[in-house]
Amino acid sequence: MQSHDQEFDELMICRLDNGRKSVDPCTIVIFGASGDLTARKLIPALYHLYDEGSLPTPFKVIGFARREKSDDAWRRELLEGFTKFSRTKNSSPGKWEEFAAHLHYCIGSFDERDGYHRLVTLLDSFGDARLRNNLLFYLATSPTQFALVTENLHESGLLQKDGASDHWQRLVVEKPFGTDLASARELNHSLTRFAYEKQIFRIDHYLGKETVQNILVFRFSNYLIEQNWNREAIDHVQITVSEDMGVGGRGGYYEEAGALRDMVQNHLLQVLALTAMEPPALLEAEAIRDEKVKVLRSIRPMSPEQVGRLVVRGQYSGGEVNGKSRPAYRSEDRVNPQSNVETYVAMKLFIDNWRWSGVPFYLRTGKNLPFKASEVRIQFKRPPQVLFAAQCGTMLDANSLTLRLQPEEGITLHINGKIPGASMQLRPVRMRFSYDSEFGAYTPEAYERLLLEAMAGDPTLFIRRDELEVAWALVDSIREGWGNRAMAEDEFYSAGSWGPQPADGLLQRTNRNWRNPSPH
């Protein structure tokens, strides 16, 4: 039985979906259909959207890859992956068979026109102009093949610069989108030869997470929060994305990328932009993305000399995480035994605008840290040195607000309270909102939301060209500061620790400390 407060909460639900773009009948073509991304993320996400009635009627999914197999063989492979990787691990009775009937396989090599001609023939066989002309091309391929696939789609007549009002074609491209600013610009140029910017959806799965999307709602729908979200109240901000695993079988990729390009250039800077942006004029894609770009453009540039003081890199050595022994990075498969690639990055950034002037933003990410967590911690200023603060000194903790993005998603306010009893003793206490306990429902996978938005043509949760290039410019300046310098002894950290010692110095020089995420 609901309480009066629960009934009131239900009545106060503000529904913003009425103006949401509709999802037209369409065909989703996945290039790289035999890869892990398709089995682990894309097909499970599409199934759950189908099971919830969110996909249009009709729709089709085509897997494009060079291995020879039938529709039925591909469907069996996908079912095996679904039962292993999906959030439910199994499907509703009969639902998988219904869903699988929409799945088709097309044999083709990315660089041979015959495969694209077979794709055209398959699309024509569906007998519905909407399935033939409304096309979402998902490039789950190596980034080196993005331009090749796009050009061949255009040459085969499947991808045109969108000028028609009755149908559409869109490209979804995975990261990494380039390896530096120059390569990102070159790739952007290659894609925009055959598609308008509005047809290109650069995906960062972090933006699809429910908790990341909630940053905007939390900030701009709560007067109490927004009035204190500025330099007057906030001492500094910490953004942490920690991983409890090493590189595993991705050693070859990591040798090319490193933590700076793999995590900072996209995930961390995206979270920073949402945390620091100004309120958009409208709840529309371009208005929101404009404000994110303004934040990234306002990050204070770093000279190569400043990089040494403001950015710390690290590489894990052997150790133990969660009771399991972990090898050093240099001992991982497909890793150079003398590698200087960073598996950890911490940095101190300043945003030179009116709201954030003088407030440092500390970002860090690393592999083989104590446990997996992503969070934003807003550390407020300490109270004036009178009354309780005058007597307690540093024992009176500063207030903070933690937005836990994963796992144990929620929001925690840290305040000071009196310990019950006859004596006067104060200690920090927590006021916590938990997604699980409040809503009692699953948190959808990021790819579910992102695929649905791409089909609807809503680019809000995707990365715009200028946004991407500004982020790469910052990363390039840091890499220039590092140069070819070998990893110093104090830049190594044991697996299972919170990173190299110099990372602590980033904060300690100004009498601050990292606040490590808690496992629960």
C-alpha positions as CSV (number, residue, x, y, z in Angstrom):
1,M,0.0,0.0,0.0
2,Q,1.4,3.4,-1.0
3,S,2.0,6.1,1.5
4,H,0.7,9.6,1.0
5,D,4.2,10.8,0.1
6,Q,4.5,8.0,-2.5
7,E,1.2,8.9,-4.0
8,F,2.2,12.6,-4.2
9,D,5.5,11.7,-5.8
10,E,3.6,9.7,-8.5
11,L,1.4,12.7,-9.2
12,M,4.4,15.0,-9.5
13,I,6.0,13.0,-12.3
14,C,7.0,15.5,-15.1
15,R,6.8,13.7,-18.4
16,L,9.2,15.2,-21.0
17,D,8.9,12.4,-23.6
18,N,5.8,13.9,-25.4
19,G,8.0,15.9,-27.7
20,R,10.5,13.1,-28.3
21,K,11.3,12.2,-31.9
22,S,9.6,9.1,-33.1
23,V,11.4,6.0,-34.4
24,D,10.6,5.3,-38.0
25,P,10.6,1.8,-39.5
26,C,14.2,1.1,-40.5
27,T,17.0,-1.3,-41.1
28,I,20.1,-1.4,-38.9
29,V,23.2,-2.7,-40.7
30,I,26.0,-3.7,-38.4
31,F,29.5,-3.8,-40.1
32,G,31.7,-6.1,-38.1
33,A,28.8,-8.4,-37.3
34,S,31.2,-11.2,-36.2
35,G,32.9,-9.1,-33.5
36,D,32.6,-9.0,-29.8
37,L,30.8,-5.7,-29.7
38,T,27.9,-7.1,-31.7
39,A,27.5,-10.2,-29.5
40,R,28.2,-8.5,-26.2
41,K,26.4,-5.2,-26.5
42,L,24.5,-4.5,-29.8
43,I,22.3,-7.5,-30.2
44,P,21.4,-7.8,-26.4
45,A,20.5,-4.1,-26.5
46,L,18.3,-4.4,-29.6
47,Y,16.6,-7.5,-28.1
48,H,15.7,-5.6,-24.9
49,L,14.4,-2.7,-26.9
50,Y,12.2,-5.2,-28.9
51,D,11.0,-6.9,-25.7
52,E,9.9,-3.6,-24.3
53,G,8.1,-2.5,-27.5
54,S,10.5,0.3,-28.2
55,L,11.6,-0.8,-31.7
56,P,9.5,0.4,-34.7
57,T,7.2,-1.9,-36.8
58,P,8.6,-3.1,-39.0
59,F,12.4,-3.2,-38.5
60,K,15.3,-5.4,-39.7
61,V,18.8,-6.0,-38.5
62,I,21.5,-7.1,-41.0
63,G,24.9,-8.3,-40.0
64,F,27.6,-7.6,-42.6
65,A,30.9,-9.6,-42.4
66,R,33.1,-11.6,-44.6
67,R,32.8,-15.0,-43.0
68,E,30.4,-17.4,-44.8
69,K,27.3,-18.3,-42.7
70,S,23.6,-18.5,-43.1
71,D,21.0,-16.4,-41.3
72,D,20.2,-19.4,-39.0
73,A,23.9,-19.9,-38.2
74,W,24.3,-16.2,-37.3
75,R,21.2,-16.3,-35.2
76,R,22.5,-19.3,-33.2
77,E,25.8,-17.5,-32.5
78,L,23.9,-14.4,-31.3
79,L,21.7,-16.4,-29.0
80,E,24.7,-18.0,-27.4
81,G,26.2,-14.5,-26.9
82,F,22.9,-13.2,-25.6
83,T,22.6,-15.8,-22.9
84,K,26.1,-15.1,-21.8
85,F,26.3,-11.3,-22.0
86,S,22.9,-9.8,-21.7
87,R,21.7,-8.1,-18.5
88,T,18.8,-10.7,-18.2
89,K,20.9,-13.7,-19.4
90,N,17.7,-15.2,-20.9
91,S,14.7,-14.1,-23.0
92,S,11.0,-14.1,-22.5
93,P,9.3,-17.3,-23.7
94,G,9.1,-17.2,-27.5
95,K,10.5,-13.7,-27.7
96,W,13.9,-14.6,-28.9
97,E,12.4,-16.5,-31.9
98,E,10.2,-13.5,-32.7
99,F,13.2,-11.2,-32.5
100,A,15.5,-13.5,-34.4
101,A,13.2,-13.5,-37.4
102,H,14.2,-9.9,-37.9
103,L,17.9,-10.8,-38.1
104,H,19.7,-11.4,-41.4
105,Y,23.2,-12.0,-42.5
106,C,25.0,-10.6,-45.5
107,I,28.4,-11.9,-46.6
108,G,30.8,-9.2,-47.8
109,S,34.3,-7.8,-47.4
110,F,34.6,-4.1,-46.5
111,D,36.8,-3.4,-49.5
112,E,34.9,-5.3,-52.2
113,R,31.9,-3.8,-54.0
114,D,30.2,-7.2,-54.5
115,G,29.2,-7.4,-50.8
116,Y,27.6,-4.0,-51.0
117,H,25.6,-5.1,-54.1
118,R,24.4,-8.2,-52.1
119,L,23.4,-5.8,-49.3
120,V,21.3,-3.7,-51.8
121,T,19.7,-6.9,-53.1
122,L,18.8,-8.0,-49.5
123,L,17.3,-4.7,-48.6
124,D,15.2,-4.7,-51.8
125,S,13.9,-8.2,-50.9
126,F,12.2,-6.8,-47.8
127,G,9.6,-5.2,-50.1
128,D,9.1,-2.1,-47.9
129,A,10.5,1.2,-49.0
130,R,11.0,2.3,-45.4
131,L,13.2,-0.7,-44.7
132,R,15.1,0.0,-47.9
133,N,15.6,3.7,-47.4
134,N,15.7,4.4,-43.6
135,L,19.2,3.0,-42.8
136,L,21.3,3.1,-39.7
137,F,24.8,1.9,-40.5
138,Y,26.7,0.9,-37.3
139,L,30.4,0.7,-37.9
140,A,31.6,-1.8,-35.3
141,T,34.9,-2.0,-37.1
142,S,38.4,-0.9,-36.8
143,P,38.6,2.9,-37.0
144,T,40.9,2.5,-40.0
145,Q,38.0,1.1,-41.9
146,F,35.4,3.8,-41.2
147,A,36.3,5.9,-44.3
148,L,36.5,2.8,-46.5
149,V,33.0,1.5,-45.5
150,T,31.5,5.0,-45.8
151,E,32.8,5.5,-49.3
152,N,31.6,2.1,-50.5
153,L,28.2,2.7,-49.0
154,H,28.0,6.0,-50.9
155,E,29.3,4.5,-54.2
156,S,26.7,1.6,-53.9
157,G,23.9,4.2,-53.5
158,L,23.1,3.2,-49.9
159,L,24.4,6.4,-48.3
160,Q,23.6,9.9,-49.6
161,K,24.0,13.2,-48.1
162,D,20.6,13.7,-46.4
163,G,18.5,16.1,-48.4
164,A,15.2,14.2,-48.5
165,S,12.4,14.6,-46.0
166,D,10.8,11.2,-46.5
167,H,13.8,8.9,-45.6
168,W,17.2,9.0,-43.9
169,Q,20.6,7.3,-43.6
170,R,22.8,7.7,-40.6
171,L,26.3,6.5,-39.5
172,V,27.2,5.4,-36.0
173,V,30.9,5.2,-35.4
174,E,32.7,3.8,-32.3
175,K,35.7,5.1,-30.6
176,P,38.6,5.6,-30.9
177,F,37.8,8.3,-33.4
178,G,41.3,9.2,-34.4
179,T,44.5,9.0,-32.5
180,D,45.2,12.7,-32.3
181,L,43.8,16.0,-33.5
182,A,45.3,15.6,-37.0
183,S,43.9,12.1,-37.6
184,A,40.5,13.0,-36.1
185,R,40.2,16.0,-38.5
186,E,41.3,13.8,-41.4
187,L,38.7,11.2,-40.5
188,N,36.0,13.8,-40.1
189,H,36.8,15.1,-43.5
190,S,36.6,11.6,-45.0
191,L,33.2,11.0,-43.5
192,T,31.7,14.4,-44.3
193,R,32.5,13.9,-48.0
194,F,29.6,11.4,-48.1
195,A,27.4,12.4,-45.2
196,Y,26.4,15.6,-43.5
197,E,27.6,16.2,-39.9
198,K,24.0,15.7,-38.7
199,Q,24.1,12.2,-40.1
200,I,27.2,11.2,-38.1
201,F,26.6,9.8,-34.6
202,R,30.0,9.4,-32.7
203,I,29.2,7.1,-29.9
204,D,30.6,7.3,-26.3
205,H,28.8,4.7,-24.3
206,Y,29.3,6.7,-21.1
207,L,26.8,9.3,-22.4
208,G,24.2,6.5,-22.5
209,K,24.5,5.7,-18.8
210,E,21.4,6.6,-16.9
211,T,23.5,8.2,-14.1
212,V,25.5,10.3,-16.5
213,Q,22.3,11.6,-18.1
214,N,21.0,12.4,-14.6
215,I,23.8,14.9,-14.0
216,L,21.8,17.5,-16.1
217,V,18.5,16.7,-14.3
218,F,20.1,16.8,-10.9
219,R,21.8,20.2,-11.6
220,F,19.2,22.1,-13.4
221,S,15.9,20.9,-11.9
222,N,17.0,21.5,-8.3
223,Y,17.3,25.2,-7.1
224,L,19.1,24.2,-4.0
225,I,21.9,22.5,-6.0
226,E,22.3,24.9,-8.8
227,Q,22.6,27.9,-6.4
228,N,25.7,26.3,-4.9
229,W,27.2,24.9,-8.1
230,N,29.9,27.5,-8.5
231,R,33.2,29.0,-7.2
232,E,31.5,30.6,-4.2
233,A,30.6,27.3,-2.6
234,I,32.8,24.7,-4.2
235,D,36.5,24.2,-3.3
236,H,37.3,21.6,-5.9
237,V,35.9,18.8,-8.0
238,Q,37.2,15.2,-8.3
239,I,36.3,12.9,-11.2
240,T,37.4,9.3,-10.8
241,V,37.0,6.4,-13.2
242,S,38.8,3.4,-11.7
243,E,39.1,-0.1,-13.2
244,D,40.0,-3.2,-11.2
245,M,41.3,-5.1,-14.2
246,G,44.5,-4.9,-16.2
247,V,44.6,-4.7,-20.0
248,G,44.0,-8.5,-20.4
249,G,43.9,-9.4,-24.1
250,R,43.9,-5.8,-25.2
251,G,47.6,-5.3,-24.8
252,G,48.2,-4.6,-28.5
253,Y,45.4,-2.0,-28.5
254,Y,46.6,-0.4,-25.3
255,E,50.2,-0.1,-26.6
256,E,48.7,2.3,-29.3
257,A,46.2,4.1,-27.1
258,G,47.2,4.3,-23.4
259,A,44.9,5.6,-20.7
260,L,45.1,9.2,-21.9
261,R,43.6,8.5,-25.3
262,D,41.5,5.5,-24.2
263,M,39.7,7.1,-21.2
264,V,40.5,10.8,-20.7
265,Q,39.9,12.1,-24.3
266,N,36.4,10.8,-24.2
267,H,34.8,9.4,-21.0
268,L,36.4,11.8,-18.4
269,L,36.1,14.9,-20.5
270,Q,32.5,14.1,-21.3
271,V,31.7,13.8,-17.6
272,L,33.6,17.0,-16.9
273,A,31.7,18.9,-19.6
274,L,28.3,17.8,-18.2
275,T,29.4,18.6,-14.6
276,A,30.7,22.1,-15.5
277,M,28.4,23.3,-18.3
278,E,26.1,26.3,-18.1
279,P,22.3,25.7,-18.4
280,P,21.4,25.4,-22.1
281,A,18.8,27.8,-23.5
282,L,16.6,24.8,-24.6
283,L,16.4,21.1,-23.9
284,E,17.5,20.5,-27.5
285,A,20.5,18.6,-28.8
286,E,22.5,21.5,-30.3
287,A,21.8,23.8,-27.3
288,I,23.2,21.2,-24.9
289,R,26.1,20.3,-27.1
290,D,27.0,24.0,-27.5
291,E,27.3,24.4,-23.8
292,K,29.6,21.3,-23.5
293,V,31.9,22.7,-26.2
294,K,32.1,26.0,-24.4
295,V,33.3,24.2,-21.3
296,L,36.0,22.3,-23.1
297,R,37.1,25.5,-24.9
298,S,37.4,27.2,-21.5
299,I,39.9,24.6,-20.1
300,R,43.1,26.5,-19.4
301,P,45.8,25.4,-22.0
302,M,49.0,23.7,-20.8
303,S,52.4,24.4,-22.1
304,P,54.8,21.4,-22.3
305,E,56.5,22.7,-19.1
306,Q,53.2,22.9,-17.2
307,V,52.3,19.4,-18.2
308,G,55.0,18.1,-15.8
309,R,53.4,19.9,-12.9
310,L,49.7,19.4,-13.7
311,V,49.6,15.9,-15.2
312,V,50.8,12.6,-13.7
313,R,51.1,9.4,-15.6
314,G,51.6,5.9,-14.2
315,Q,52.0,2.2,-15.2
316,Y,51.0,-0.7,-13.0
317,S,53.6,-3.2,-11.8
318,G,52.8,-6.6,-10.3
319,G,50.5,-6.8,-7.3
320,E,47.2,-8.2,-6.0
321,V,43.6,-7.0,-6.7
322,N,40.7,-8.5,-4.8
323,G,42.9,-11.4,-3.6
324,K,44.1,-12.3,-7.1
325,S,47.7,-11.9,-8.3
326,R,48.2,-9.5,-11.2
327,P,51.2,-9.3,-13.6
328,A,53.0,-6.1,-14.4
329,Y,51.8,-4.2,-17.5
330,R,55.1,-5.0,-19.2
331,S,54.5,-8.7,-18.7
332,E,51.1,-8.7,-20.4
333,D,50.5,-10.3,-23.8
334,R,51.4,-8.2,-26.8
335,V,53.1,-5.5,-24.6
336,N,56.6,-4.2,-25.2
337,P,58.8,-5.3,-22.2
338,Q,60.2,-1.8,-22.1
339,S,56.9,0.0,-22.7
340,N,56.4,3.5,-21.5
341,V,52.6,3.5,-22.2
342,E,50.6,4.9,-19.3
343,T,47.9,2.8,-17.6
344,Y,47.1,5.6,-15.2
345,V,46.5,9.3,-15.6
346,A,45.8,12.0,-13.1
347,M,45.5,15.7,-13.9
348,K,44.6,19.1,-12.5
349,L,42.6,21.4,-14.8
350,F,41.2,24.9,-14.5
351,I,38.1,26.1,-16.4
352,D,38.6,29.8,-17.1
353,N,35.0,31.1,-17.0
354,W,32.9,33.1,-14.6
355,R,31.3,30.1,-12.8
356,W,34.5,28.1,-12.2
357,S,37.3,30.7,-12.0
358,G,40.0,29.4,-9.6
359,V,38.2,26.0,-8.9
360,P,40.6,23.1,-9.7
361,F,39.1,20.0,-11.4
362,Y,41.1,16.8,-10.6
363,L,40.6,13.9,-13.0
364,R,42.0,10.4,-12.7
365,T,41.7,7.0,-14.3
366,G,43.7,3.8,-14.1
367,K,43.7,0.1,-14.5
368,N,44.3,-2.5,-11.8
369,L,43.1,-0.1,-9.1
370,P,41.4,-1.6,-5.9
371,F,37.9,-1.8,-7.4
372,K,35.8,-0.6,-10.3
373,A,34.0,2.7,-9.8
374,S,33.1,5.9,-11.6
375,E,32.1,9.0,-9.6
376,V,32.0,12.8,-9.5
377,R,32.8,14.3,-6.0
378,I,31.9,17.9,-5.4
379,Q,34.0,19.1,-2.5
380,F,32.5,22.2,-0.9
381,K,34.4,24.8,1.0
382,R,35.0,24.5,4.7
383,P,32.8,26.6,7.1
384,P,34.3,29.8,8.6
385,Q,36.7,29.2,11.6
386,V,34.1,30.1,14.2
387,L,31.8,28.0,16.4
388,F,32.3,24.3,15.7
389,A,35.0,24.8,13.0
390,A,37.0,26.9,15.4
391,Q,37.1,24.1,18.0
392,C,37.3,21.1,15.7
393,G,39.7,22.4,13.1
394,T,40.5,19.9,10.3
395,M,38.5,17.2,12.3
396,L,35.3,19.0,11.0
397,D,35.0,17.6,7.5
398,A,34.0,19.8,4.6
399,N,30.7,18.9,3.0
400,S,30.7,17.0,-0.2
401,L,28.3,15.7,-2.8
402,T,29.1,12.5,-4.6
403,L,27.5,11.4,-7.9
404,R,28.1,7.7,-8.2
405,L,27.9,6.7,-11.8
406,Q,28.7,3.0,-11.4
407,P,28.3,0.6,-9.6
408,E,25.9,1.1,-6.7
409,E,24.5,4.1,-8.6
410,G,23.3,7.0,-6.5
411,I,23.9,10.4,-5.0
412,T,25.4,10.9,-1.5
413,L,25.5,14.1,0.5
414,H,28.2,14.1,3.2
415,I,27.4,16.4,6.1
416,N,28.4,16.7,9.8
417,G,26.1,15.6,12.6
418,K,26.1,15.1,16.4
419,I,26.7,11.6,17.7
420,P,23.8,10.7,20.0
421,G,24.6,10.9,23.7
422,A,25.3,13.2,26.6
423,S,28.6,14.4,25.2
424,M,29.1,16.8,22.3
425,Q,30.8,14.9,19.5
426,L,30.5,15.5,15.8
427,R,31.3,13.2,12.9
428,P,30.6,13.0,9.2
429,V,27.3,11.3,8.2
430,R,25.8,10.4,4.9
431,M,22.5,11.1,3.3
432,R,22.2,8.7,0.3
433,F,19.8,8.3,-2.6
434,S,20.1,4.9,-4.3
435,Y,18.6,4.3,-7.8
436,D,18.0,0.7,-6.8
437,S,16.1,1.4,-3.6
438,E,14.2,4.4,-4.9
439,F,13.0,3.0,-8.2
440,G,13.3,-0.7,-7.7
441,A,14.1,-1.3,-11.3
442,Y,17.1,-2.1,-13.5
443,T,19.3,0.5,-15.0
444,P,19.2,0.1,-18.7
445,E,22.4,-0.7,-20.6
446,A,23.9,2.4,-22.2
447,Y,23.7,0.9,-25.7
448,E,19.9,0.5,-25.4
449,R,19.4,4.2,-25.0
450,L,22.1,5.2,-27.6
451,L,20.7,2.9,-30.3
452,L,17.2,4.2,-29.8
453,E,18.4,7.8,-30.0
454,A,20.4,7.1,-33.2
455,M,17.3,5.5,-34.8
456,A,15.3,8.5,-33.8
457,G,17.9,10.9,-35.1
458,D,18.4,12.7,-31.8
459,P,22.2,13.6,-31.5
460,T,22.0,14.9,-27.9
461,L,24.0,11.9,-26.4
462,F,26.5,11.8,-29.2
463,I,29.7,13.8,-29.8
464,R,29.8,16.6,-32.2
465,R,32.8,17.3,-34.5
466,D,34.0,20.5,-32.7
467,E,33.6,18.8,-29.3
468,L,35.8,15.9,-30.4
469,E,38.5,18.2,-31.9
470,V,38.7,20.4,-28.8
471,A,39.2,17.3,-26.6
472,W,41.9,16.0,-28.9
473,A,43.7,19.3,-28.8
474,L,44.0,19.1,-25.0
475,V,45.2,15.5,-25.1
476,D,47.8,16.3,-27.8
477,S,49.2,19.1,-25.6
478,I,49.7,16.6,-22.8
479,R,51.3,14.0,-25.0
480,E,53.7,16.7,-26.3
481,G,54.6,17.6,-22.7
482,W,55.5,13.9,-22.0
483,G,57.5,13.6,-25.2
484,N,59.6,10.4,-25.4
485,R,60.6,10.5,-21.8
486,A,61.0,7.0,-20.2
487,M,58.8,6.1,-17.3
488,A,60.4,7.2,-14.0
489,E,60.7,4.9,-11.0
490,D,58.0,6.9,-9.0
491,E,55.5,6.6,-11.9
492,F,55.1,2.9,-11.4
493,Y,52.3,1.7,-9.0
494,S,51.5,-1.7,-7.6
495,A,48.4,-3.4,-8.9
496,G,45.8,-3.0,-6.2
497,S,46.9,0.5,-5.1
498,W,45.3,3.8,-5.9
499,G,48.1,4.9,-8.3
500,P,51.6,6.4,-8.2
501,Q,52.8,8.6,-5.4
502,P,53.1,11.8,-7.6
503,A,49.3,11.7,-8.1
504,D,48.8,12.4,-4.4
505,G,51.2,15.4,-4.7
506,L,48.8,17.0,-7.2
507,L,46.4,17.7,-4.4
508,Q,48.7,17.7,-1.3
509,R,50.6,20.8,-2.6
510,T,47.4,22.8,-1.9
511,N,46.5,20.9,1.3
512,R,43.9,18.7,-0.4
513,N,43.6,14.9,-0.7
514,W,42.0,12.4,-3.1
515,R,38.8,11.0,-1.7
516,N,38.9,7.4,-2.9
517,P,35.5,5.8,-3.8
518,S,34.1,3.3,-1.4
519,P,33.1,-0.2,-2.6
520,H,29.6,0.2,-1.2
